[in-house]
Amino acid sequence: MSTSSISPSKSKMMRVSSSLFMILAILLSFNFKVGMSDDDSILPPKEITVTINNKLNMKLGLHCKDKHSDFGFVELQVGESWSFEFYNPFRIWFSPLYWCMFTWYNGQEVVHYFDIYVGKRDWPNRCSYLCVWDIFEAHPCRVTGGEPECFPWKNN
């Protein structure tokens, strides 16, 4: 009996192990973008910056959060901007959602709500690493990724 021969079951196990290794290597190369530029990635970025610009002719108050983070109340003067970043290590399984309350006073207090970042809406076509919003009285407008696109305010 030869000690160098491999049994059929062991040979099959080696083929399966080799296949699993190749699949894992391919998945890791996509995750770490080996050989790809950032814009060519098929996965959402791990870190995204959302910037909000006050395009009102008055002071803008805003309060943004998601189910895990609360960025607190921020006041922006006319023309000012504010940004937040979030890290999404589970980008394959988790689609982020951040929402904001916007307030201003134009003779009476105005309050509006809007989902400022919705993973399924904003990635990948419009906001890959940076998502910029201009806030107007009539509506918020996403200004990254081509032509500006405006959305209605959510019901209070």
QUIJO-V925469 format. One record per residue. RES is the residue in one letter. PSI is psi in whole degrees, 0 to 359 (999 if undefined). OMEGA is omega in whole degrees, 0 to 359 (* if undefined). Layout:
res = [RES;RES]
psi = [PSI;PSI]
omega = [OMEGA;OMEGA]
//
This chain:
res = [M;S;T;S;S;I;S;P;S;K;S;K;M;M;R;V;S;S;S;L;F;M;I;L;A;I;L;L;S;F;N;F;K;V;G;M;S;D;D;D;S;I;L;P;P;K;E;I;T;V;T;I;N;N;K;L;N;M;K;L;G;L;H;C;K;D;K;H;S;D;F;G;F;V;E;L;Q;V;G;E;S;W;S;F;E;F;Y;N;P;F;R;I;W;F;S;P;L;Y;W;C;M;F;T;W;Y;N;G;Q;E;V;V;H;Y;F;D;I;Y;V;G;K;R;D;W;P;N;R;C;S;Y;L;C;V;W;D;I;F;E;A;H;P;C;R;V;T;G;G;E;P;E;C;F;P;W;K;N;N]
psi = [131;138;350;354;147;134;154;322;323;323;318;320;323;322;317;315;318;318;316;321;317;318;315;318;319;314;318;324;325;317;319;4;39;125;13;148;164;324;343;356;142;354;151;153;155;328;130;139;130;125;135;125;131;107;10;165;31;172;141;129;142;152;111;148;172;191;348;334;145;117;359;177;135;141;129;130;169;127;352;162;158;143;154;155;150;151;129;82;341;44;341;322;343;124;111;150;119;137;157;150;131;135;147;169;115;54;332;157;133;133;128;154;148;140;102;333;118;113;315;335;318;334;142;350;329;321;93;307;340;132;114;132;134;130;119;164;319;330;160;144;128;125;7;154;33;214;143;143;121;149;153;153;151;155;141;999]
omega = [183;179;182;180;181;181;180;181;178;178;178;179;178;178;179;179;179;178;179;178;180;179;179;179;178;180;179;179;175;182;181;176;179;178;182;172;181;183;182;185;176;180;175;178;179;181;182;176;175;180;180;180;177;178;175;174;179;179;180;172;178;180;184;178;167;184;180;186;176;184;178;182;180;176;179;173;179;178;180;179;176;182;168;178;171;182;183;181;182;190;178;186;188;177;186;175;175;180;182;168;180;179;172;183;177;186;172;182;177;178;176;177;178;174;190;174;176;185;183;179;191;179;5;191;188;186;180;177;183;178;185;181;170;182;176;178;186;185;171;180;174;186;175;173;178;180;176;179;182;183;176;172;174;175;182;*]
//
